[in-house]
Amino acid sequence: MSKGKFAIGALIGAAAGVVAGLLTAPKSGKQTRADIKDKAAELKQEAAMRADEARLRSSEIAGDAKEKVKEYKERGERSLEDAKKNIQDKK
């Protein structure tokens, strides 16, 4: 199982646990709704923060990959030029 799927599952499980705990707590309906609203806001903020972190990390990975592709392309071009020179020198 990937880390991302595990994190999403853990977040959903935590949210379900919080909601279940709030709904079974001996509070008035008004207090319970306020608690659910507060917890939902916290979870939404947490999810947004993690999504931002994931976007940033994926951008970094994409940038690194582009640099590697550029590096390998340049190496290949140099190798091709060297091979052409060697062929020309042997003629």
Short mmCIF file of the C-alpha atoms (twelve columns), coordinates in Angstrom:
data_MODEL
# 
_entry.id   MODEL 
# 
loop_
_atom_site.group_PDB 
_atom_site.id 
_atom_site.type_symbol 
_atom_site.label_atom_id 
_atom_site.label_alt_id 
_atom_site.label_comp_id 
_atom_site.label_asym_id 
_atom_site.label_seq_id 
_atom_site.Cartn_x 
_atom_site.Cartn_y 
_atom_site.Cartn_z 
_atom_site.pdbx_PDB_model_num 
ATOM 1  C CA . MET A 1  0.000   0.000  0.000   1 
ATOM 2  C CA . SER A 2  1.406   3.399  -0.899  1 
ATOM 3  C CA . LYS A 3  2.070   6.054  1.708   1 
ATOM 4  C CA . GLY A 4  -0.491  8.355  0.114   1 
ATOM 5  C CA . LYS A 5  -3.280  5.799  0.297   1 
ATOM 6  C CA . PHE A 6  -2.367  4.977  3.883   1 
ATOM 7  C CA . ALA A 7  -2.388  8.668  4.849   1 
ATOM 8  C CA . ILE A 8  -5.789  9.197  3.231   1 
ATOM 9  C CA . GLY A 9  -7.163  6.114  4.972   1 
ATOM 10 C CA . ALA A 10 -5.749  7.264  8.315   1 
ATOM 11 C CA . LEU A 11 -7.260  10.718 7.847   1 
ATOM 12 C CA . ILE A 12 -10.675 9.294  6.972   1 
ATOM 13 C CA . GLY A 13 -10.474 6.891  9.894   1 
ATOM 14 C CA . ALA A 14 -9.552  9.684  12.282  1 
ATOM 15 C CA . ALA A 15 -12.418 11.813 10.994  1 
ATOM 16 C CA . ALA A 16 -14.864 8.939  11.415  1 
ATOM 17 C CA . GLY A 17 -13.613 8.340  14.952  1 
ATOM 18 C CA . VAL A 18 -13.990 11.994 15.866  1 
ATOM 19 C CA . VAL A 19 -17.523 12.140 14.459  1 
ATOM 20 C CA . ALA A 20 -18.503 8.917  16.237  1 
ATOM 21 C CA . GLY A 21 -17.072 10.230 19.492  1 
ATOM 22 C CA . LEU A 22 -18.894 13.519 19.154  1 
ATOM 23 C CA . LEU A 23 -22.183 11.904 18.307  1 
ATOM 24 C CA . THR A 24 -22.066 9.569  21.300  1 
ATOM 25 C CA . ALA A 25 -20.889 12.214 23.786  1 
ATOM 26 C CA . PRO A 26 -23.467 13.411 26.331  1 
ATOM 27 C CA . LYS A 27 -23.866 16.932 24.926  1 
ATOM 28 C CA . SER A 28 -26.751 18.909 23.571  1 
ATOM 29 C CA . GLY A 29 -27.403 18.864 19.837  1 
ATOM 30 C CA . LYS A 30 -26.262 22.461 19.528  1 
ATOM 31 C CA . GLN A 31 -22.957 21.713 21.274  1 
ATOM 32 C CA . THR A 32 -22.447 18.562 19.216  1 
ATOM 33 C CA . ARG A 33 -23.053 20.401 15.932  1 
ATOM 34 C CA . ALA A 34 -20.602 23.123 16.983  1 
ATOM 35 C CA . ASP A 35 -17.994 20.484 17.858  1 
ATOM 36 C CA . ILE A 36 -18.496 18.725 14.510  1 
ATOM 37 C CA . LYS A 37 -18.189 22.029 12.681  1 
ATOM 38 C CA . ASP A 38 -14.952 22.860 14.536  1 
ATOM 39 C CA . LYS A 39 -13.437 19.435 13.894  1 
ATOM 40 C CA . ALA A 40 -14.446 19.579 10.233  1 
ATOM 41 C CA . ALA A 41 -12.709 22.950 9.905   1 
ATOM 42 C CA . GLU A 42 -9.574  21.514 11.531  1 
ATOM 43 C CA . LEU A 43 -9.594  18.487 9.225   1 
ATOM 44 C CA . LYS A 44 -10.158 20.686 6.180   1 
ATOM 45 C CA . GLN A 45 -7.199  22.862 7.144   1 
ATOM 46 C CA . GLU A 46 -5.026  19.791 7.730   1 
ATOM 47 C CA . ALA A 47 -6.008  18.304 4.372   1 
ATOM 48 C CA . ALA A 48 -5.270  21.587 2.589   1 
ATOM 49 C CA . MET A 49 -1.864  21.785 4.254   1 
ATOM 50 C CA . ARG A 50 -0.995  18.226 3.241   1 
ATOM 51 C CA . ALA A 51 -2.199  18.858 -0.313  1 
ATOM 52 C CA . ASP A 52 0.058   21.914 -0.525  1 
ATOM 53 C CA . GLU A 53 2.994   19.869 0.753   1 
ATOM 54 C CA . ALA A 54 2.264   17.169 -1.835  1 
ATOM 55 C CA . ARG A 55 2.062   19.749 -4.637  1 
ATOM 56 C CA . LEU A 56 5.354   21.302 -3.578  1 
ATOM 57 C CA . ARG A 57 7.075   17.929 -3.385  1 
ATOM 58 C CA . SER A 58 5.728   16.832 -6.760  1 
ATOM 59 C CA . SER A 59 6.978   20.081 -8.302  1 
ATOM 60 C CA . GLU A 60 10.422  19.427 -6.840  1 
ATOM 61 C CA . ILE A 61 10.425  15.878 -8.182  1 
ATOM 62 C CA . ALA A 62 9.302   17.067 -11.626 1 
ATOM 63 C CA . GLY A 63 12.058  19.691 -11.666 1 
ATOM 64 C CA . ASP A 64 14.661  17.104 -10.702 1 
ATOM 65 C CA . ALA A 65 13.402  14.763 -13.421 1 
ATOM 66 C CA . LYS A 66 13.594  17.522 -16.057 1 
ATOM 67 C CA . GLU A 67 17.186  18.266 -15.058 1 
ATOM 68 C CA . LYS A 68 18.136  14.583 -15.327 1 
ATOM 69 C CA . VAL A 69 16.486  14.285 -18.754 1 
ATOM 70 C CA . LYS A 70 18.363  17.379 -19.928 1 
ATOM 71 C CA . GLU A 71 21.629  15.976 -18.574 1 
ATOM 72 C CA . TYR A 72 21.139  12.583 -20.258 1 
ATOM 73 C CA . LYS A 73 20.122  14.253 -23.521 1 
ATOM 74 C CA . GLU A 74 23.305  16.323 -23.510 1 
ATOM 75 C CA . ARG A 75 25.392  13.227 -22.737 1 
ATOM 76 C CA . GLY A 76 23.743  11.366 -25.596 1 
ATOM 77 C CA . GLU A 77 24.360  14.229 -28.005 1 
ATOM 78 C CA . ARG A 78 28.016  14.395 -26.978 1 
ATOM 79 C CA . SER A 79 28.387  10.639 -27.404 1 
ATOM 80 C CA . LEU A 80 26.780  10.814 -30.833 1 
ATOM 81 C CA . GLU A 81 29.129  13.612 -31.902 1 
ATOM 82 C CA . ASP A 82 32.129  11.669 -30.617 1 
ATOM 83 C CA . ALA A 83 30.986  8.579  -32.519 1 
ATOM 84 C CA . LYS A 84 30.568  10.634 -35.711 1 
ATOM 85 C CA . LYS A 85 34.085  12.071 -35.287 1 
ATOM 86 C CA . ASN A 86 35.534  8.595  -34.771 1 
ATOM 87 C CA . ILE A 87 33.822  7.337  -37.913 1 
ATOM 88 C CA . GLN A 88 35.089  10.319 -39.907 1 
ATOM 89 C CA . ASP A 89 38.626  9.842  -38.570 1 
ATOM 90 C CA . LYS A 90 38.644  6.182  -39.630 1 
ATOM 91 C CA . LYS A 91 37.715  7.009  -43.228 1 
# 
